[in-house]
Amino acid sequence: MRRIGNARFITEIGMDYIYKRPGGTVSQWGPFNLDFDRVITGINGNEITVDAPLANSIELRWGGGQLYKYNDDERIEKVGVEKMRADSAFDPSVIDTTMDNGKTDPYYADEKHTERFVMMNSVKNAWVRDVTGYHLIYALVQMGRNAKWVTVQDSKVFDMVSIITGGRRYAYYIQGQQNLVQRTYAETARHGYVVDSRVQGPNVFLEGESRIDYNTSEPHHRWSVGGLFDNIKSPIMIRDRAWLGSGHGWAGANYVTWNTEGKLTSQQPPTAQNYAIGHIGEKVPGFLPDTDYDTRPRKDAYWELHGQHVTPISLYKQQLKERLGEQALQNIAYHPVGGGSLDTPIPQQSSHGN
């Protein structure tokens, strides 16, 4: 199902006038579509029912929508990677001191080694569980544009090695739709939990934590929709990123943070709504407050009960139970792989420090 976003829509959300990056350039947005990959479960006259909600409204004034029939025969399915460890060898003599967060501490910066451990694409009903990665450049697990119904769980990544700048250290990286990342840990990432541009959603990060963060967990750029950060302990930003990345602009629409902890920015993009429910931690202002050169108002998301957690403890689990019953909760619960144990404590500091 295609949701069209025409030039009028781009103007409405203010992405045809992104102020130039200081000392640089910016790319204004053009019209774009969001293609939601869904299964038709019922047809009644001109009413069509699909298996999962659309995470962005379809409106005639923005171009309307279209319905396409297709098959996904090129996707493989029912495949997984589990109970493995990857440790990428790197050159420890390559040292840098510059970081995109302004700090100048020395760190390992070699980039002639392994970028990713697991890359899922053109796949459905797939999984990654109980994997651990050390010294990667880019990602422990990346779910590509054609990855659907992928579950990543009970996994950890430590001591990423690369230059600390854009396009690196995306520990758990979603580009596809209807994917779940749960019970995971990231250390030394720039973006521990991150969603790419124009990702159709819904996607869920559930019960995860990141430490020694060099940037924030976030929808990264250009209008991804339908994301949930549920019981995530990490600095999170859902905002207008303006000229960052030469025009990232409004990064996430129709996002929810639920019982999160850490620093949080959550703003409301035009035509959509974001929610911050039960957050404990600092509320951080957006990237661009009103200024002399750009006075468009940027509203906060809908915030409720800032400073205390809410019930139900998990929005995802509550909705899953209401939709599919108690057995569905058992299906996603922790189960040791091959009789082993994942219940080892997360270290306060990795033994492989940069």
N, C-alpha and C positions, 0 to 999 in steps of 0.2 A: 504494500500500500504506500503510495507516494504522497508525501505532503509537500506541496509546492510553496516556495518562498520567493515572491516576485520582488521587483525593484521597490514597489511601495512598502513592502515589508521591511526591506533593508533600511529605508528611510525612517520608518516608524521606530525601529530599534536603535537608530542613530549610528549605524555602522557604515554609512556612506560619507560620514564626516568624522573620521578619527583624527585627532590632532597629531601633527607630525612628531615623531620621536625627536627629542632635543638633540640637535646635531646630526640628524639622520633623516630617513624617509619612512613612509608608512604606506601600506597597501589597503585601499578602501575595499569594502566587501562588494561583491556582485551577487545577483540572485542565485539561490541554491535550493536543491531539493533534499528531503530526507526520505529514504526508502526503508520502510519498516518491513522486516521479514516475518511474516505471520502465516499461520495455517488457518484456513477457513473451517469453522466447526459447525456452521449452520447458515442456511439461506432461506429466507421467508419473504417472497416477493422481492422488493427492492431493498430489503434489510439484510445485511451481512454480519455475521458474528465471527470474530476471530479469537484465537486462543490466548492472546495477551493484549493488554491495553496499548494504545498508541501514546507515546510520551510527549507529544506536541499536538495541539489542536489543529484541525484542518478547517480553514475559513476561506470563503469565496473572495473576500476582499484582499487576501494575500496570494490568491492564485488558485485556491481550491485544492483538489486532490485527484488522484488517479488510482485505478486498481489494475494490477498486472498479474497475469498467471505465468508462473515459471516453475521449473523443477530444479532441485539441487543435487542432481545425480553426480556432480563432480566432487561433492563433499564426501569424505570418508567419515565413519562414525564408530562409536563404541571402542575408542582407543584411549590409552592413558600412559602416563609416565609416573612412576612411583618408587619410593624408597631408594633414592640415588643422591649422591653428593658430587658436586662439580667444584673443582678448585683450579682456577686459571693461573698458570705461571706467568709472571710479569717481570720486567726489568726494574729492580728496586733502585737503580742508579738514576732513573728519570724522576726528577723532583720538580714540582712547581709550587708557587706560593700564592698565585692569584685565584680568586674565587668570585663567582657572580653575586655573592652576598656581601662583597666588600672586605672580607677577612683576608689576611695575608699569611696565615700559618703554613709552613711547609707540609707537603703531602706527596704520596706516590701518584705519579701522573702518566705512567706509561700507557699507550693506547694500541700497542701492537700485540694484542692477545684477544682472548675470547670476549665477544660482546654479550651474547645471550646464552642462557642454558636451555630453555624450552621455548619454542616458537610454535604456537597453534594457529593454523589458518586453513581455510577450506575444510573445516571439520565441524561436526556436531556431536552432541552426547559424548563429550570427551572429558578427561580429567587429568589433573596433576596433583599428587599428594605425597607428603612426607619427602620433599626434596630440599636440599640445602645447597646454597651457592656461596662461594668466596671469590673475591677479586675480579668480579665481572665488570665490564665497561657500561653495559646498557640496561639489561633486565634479567631478573631470574625467570620470569614468565611473561611473555607477550602474547596476547590474544588478538589476532589480526582482524581485518575488516570482514572476513568471511568466516569468523569463528562464532559459533552459536551454541548455546547450552553447554558451555564449558564451566567446570567447577575446579577451582584451585584452592587447596586447603592444606593446613597443617605443615606449612613450609616456612623457610627462613633464608634470609640473605644477609651476609656480613661483608664488611670491608671492601666496598666497591673501589676499583682503581681506574681512574681516568682524570682528565682535566675536569675541574668542577665548573662547567659552563653548560650552555644549552645543548639539547640533544643527547644527554648522557644521564645515567643513573636514574632510570625510571623502573623502580624495583618490580612493581606489579602493574602492568600496562595494558589497558583495555582499549581496543579499537572496534570490537564487534558488539553484538547485542545479546541480551538475556544471558549474561554470564555472572557467576558468583565467585567471589574471592573471600574465603573465610578462615579464621584462626591462623593468621600469618604474622610474620615479623620482618621488619626491614631495618637495617642499620647502615648509616653513611650514604643514604640515597639523597638525591636532590628532590625527586618527587616519589615518595614511597608508594602512594596509591594514586594513580593518575589515569585520566580518560582523555582520549584524543579529540580532534575537531569533528563536528558533525556526526557524532556517534548517536545512533538512534535510540539506544536503551530499550527497556530498562536494564541497568547493571547494578550490582550490589557489592560493596565492600563491607564485610561483617566481622566483628570481633578481631580486629587487627591492631598492631602497634608499630610505630616507627620511632627510632631514636637516632641521635646525632644527625639531625636533618640539616641539609644545606639549602633547602628550599621547602615548599609546602606540598602536601597532598592536595589534589585539585582536579576539576575539569580544566584542561590546559588551555584550550582556545577554540574560538569560532563555533559557539552554539552547539555543544553536545547536550543531549536532553535525557531526562529520566534516570538520574543517578541517586543512589542511596549510600550514605556513609553511616553505618549503624554500629554503635559501640566501637568506634575507632579512636585510638589514642594517638594523635598526630596533629601537627599544625595544619589547618585546612583553610583554603581560600576559594570561595565561589563568588566571582566578582567580574566587573568590567576591567579587563587587563589593558584596555586602551592600546597604546602604541607598542607595548611589549611584543617582542617577536615580529616586529614590523606590521602589527595590526591584529593582535589576538582578540581584542574587543571582549564582548560578552562571551564568557567561556562556558557557562553552564546554565541551563534553563530547566525549570521544573525538577529541581534537586531538593533532597531532604537530608539534613544531618540529624541524627537521633541518638541521644545519650552519648555524645562525643566528648572528648577531653583534650585540652590543649588550647592553643590560640585558634580563633575562628573568625574569619570574615565571611559574611553571607549577605549578599545584596539581591535586590529584585530587578531582573531585567524587564524592559517594557514588553508587554503582551504575554508574560509568563509569571510564574510565582515560584520562589524558593522558600524553604522552611528550615528554621533552626530550632529544634525542640530538645529541651533537657540538656543543654550544653553546660559543662563545667570547665571554666577557664576564661582567659581574657577575650573580650570582644574587640576585634581589631578593625579600625576604619578601612574603607576601601582604598584602592590604589589612587584614584583621582577624586578627591573632594571637589566641590565647586571652586573654580578658579577664574581668574580674569579672562582667560582665553577659551574656557569651556565651561559654561554655566548651566549645562543641562543637569537637572536634578537626578541624582542616583539614590534611590530609596533603599533602605534596609530590607532584607527579607522579613518574613513573618517570624519573629522570635517569641518563644514561649518558655517560661520557667528557666530563664538563664540563671545558672548557679546551682541547680539541683537536677538530678536525674528524674525521669518520669516512669510511669508504668503504662503499658507493658514494658519490660526491660528492653526487648527487641521488637521493633516494628516489623522487620522482615519475618521473624519467627511467628509473631502473632497473626500476621496476614496469611502466612503459609498454613498455619494450623486451621484458621477459619476456612480456607479454601480447600484444603486436601485432607485435613484431619491429623490426629496425633501421630499416626504412622509416618507421615511426611517429616515431622520433626525428628523422629528416630532415624530416618533415612539420611539426614544431614548431620547427625550427631557424630561425635568423635568415636572412631573405631580404629584400634591399632592395626597397622598393616602387617600381616604375617605373624601376628602374635607379639610384635615388638612394642615398644613404648615411646611415645612422643612427649611424655610428661617431664622432660628435663627442664630445669629452670632457665629462663632467658637471662643471659649474663648482664650484669650492670655495664660491663665494658668488654668488648671482644678481645681475645688474646692475640688477634692478628691486626692490631691497631695500625692505622696509617701514620 
